[in-house]
Amino acid sequence: MEFLKKYLIAFCILQLIGINVFSQSNDDQQNAFKASYASEYRGDYPGAITALQGAYKADSYEFNLRMGWLNYKAAKYTTSMEYYQKAIDLKQYSIEARFGYIKPANESKKYDKVYEMYEQVLKIDPYNSTANYWVGVTCYTMKKYDFAAKYFELLVNMYPFDYDGNHMLGWTYLSLGRSAEAKLLFQKALLNRPGDTSATDGYNKSK
């Protein structure tokens, strides 16, 4: 019985130590993020990065996501992509980390990586409006109009008065020879943005 009492006392002490260590660790992380936000607000991105590094945890999604953002703002695009990839590896269904990755990949002109990320987003969320739009734009640029139409049609069905969707689906239909449908889409786009040059040009060509 005496042994059991000693064991329980020791166990409780260890639990209290563990709680205290966790509390200190959590406080350190919050302080690191707070200092990082303050530096970012001043436009001091290297300082914001340094503020996080002292408490950085490689297995923390939040730390890697934030480091990805700060390195992007500091124009360290390769490093930014590496941190965002770590965040993706930690949370495999994360859409925010993939959209974060796209920013430095775009700046680095790594368009194959950009397209790959948008495709990954659509596998997770087939109705994601941003991903559907940009995959559609990519297909349109490559003159794969049938494929582009599918992405833009989905976007317009979800957001019937959206300028970008109507505008790009209009140009896609025009390229496919579907002038009457294109004309209606350009009319909608012009209701959203009266006098828009590109939509007006498309409307005149669809007459």
GIJOWO-V507200 format. One record per residue. RES is the residue in one small letter. SS is DSSP state (@ for helix, = for strand, . for the rest). OMEGA is omega as a letter, one per 40 degrees, with the letter a starting at -180 (none if undefined). D_FIRST is the distance of its C-alpha to the first C-alpha in whole Angstrom. Layout:
[[RES SS OMEGA D_FIRST] [RES SS OMEGA D_FIRST]]
This chain:
[[m . i 0] [e @ i 4] [f @ a 5] [l @ i 5] [k @ i 6] [k @ i 9] [y @ a 10] [l @ i 11] [i @ i 13] [a @ a 14] [f @ i 15] [c @ i 17] [i @ i 19] [l @ i 20] [q @ i 21] [l @ i 23] [i @ i 25] [g @ i 26] [i @ a 27] [n @ i 29] [v @ i 30] [f @ a 32] [s @ i 33] [q @ i 35] [s @ a 36] [n @ i 37] [d @ i 39] [d @ a 41] [q @ i 42] [q @ i 43] [n @ i 45] [a @ i 47] [f @ i 48] [k @ i 49] [a @ i 51] [s @ i 52] [y @ a 54] [a @ i 55] [s @ i 57] [e @ i 58] [y @ i 60] [r . a 62] [g . a 63] [d . a 61] [y @ i 60] [p @ i 59] [g @ i 57] [a @ i 55] [i @ a 54] [t @ a 53] [a @ a 51] [l @ a 49] [q @ a 49] [g . a 46] [a . a 44] [y . i 45] [k . a 42] [a . a 44] [d . a 42] [s . i 43] [y @ a 46] [e @ i 46] [f @ a 47] [n @ i 49] [l @ a 51] [r @ i 52] [m @ i 53] [g @ a 55] [w @ a 57] [l @ i 57] [n @ i 59] [y @ i 61] [k @ i 62] [a . i 62] [a . i 65] [k . a 62] [y @ i 63] [t @ i 61] [t @ i 58] [s @ i 58] [m @ i 58] [e @ i 56] [y @ i 53] [y @ i 54] [q @ i 54] [k @ i 50] [a @ i 49] [i @ i 51] [d @ a 49] [l @ i 46] [k . a 47] [q . i 49] [y . a 51] [s . i 51] [i @ a 55] [e @ i 55] [a @ i 54] [r @ i 57] [f @ i 59] [g @ a 58] [y @ a 59] [i @ a 62] [k @ i 64] [p @ i 63] [a @ i 65] [n @ a 68] [e @ i 68] [s . a 68] [k . i 71] [k . a 68] [y @ i 69] [d @ i 68] [k @ i 65] [v @ a 65] [y @ i 67] [e @ a 64] [m @ i 61] [y @ i 63] [e @ i 63] [q @ i 59] [v @ a 59] [l @ i 61] [k @ i 59] [i @ a 56] [d . a 58] [p . a 62] [y . i 63] [n . a 62] [s @ a 66] [t @ a 66] [a @ i 65] [n @ a 68] [y @ a 70] [w @ i 70] [v @ i 70] [g @ i 73] [v @ i 74] [t @ i 74] [c @ i 75] [y @ i 78] [t @ i 79] [m . i 79] [k . i 81] [k . a 79] [y @ i 80] [d @ i 79] [f @ a 75] [a @ a 76] [a @ a 77] [k @ a 74] [y @ a 71] [f @ i 74] [e @ i 74] [l @ a 71] [l @ a 70] [v @ i 73] [n @ i 72] [m @ a 69] [y . a 71] [p . a 74] [f . a 76] [d . a 74] [y @ a 77] [d @ a 75] [g @ i 75] [n @ a 78] [h @ a 80] [m @ i 79] [l @ i 79] [g @ i 83] [w @ i 83] [t @ i 82] [y @ i 84] [l @ i 87] [s @ i 86] [l . i 86] [g . a 89] [r . a 88] [s @ a 90] [a @ i 90] [e @ i 86] [a @ a 86] [k @ i 88] [l @ a 86] [l @ i 83] [f @ i 85] [q @ i 86] [k @ i 82] [a @ a 81] [l @ i 84] [l @ i 83] [n @ i 80] [r . a 82] [p . i 85] [g . a 88] [d . a 85] [t @ a 87] [s @ i 86] [a @ i 85] [t @ i 89] [d @ i 90] [g @ i 88] [y @ a 90] [n @ i 93] [k @ a 93] [s . a 92] [k . none 95]]
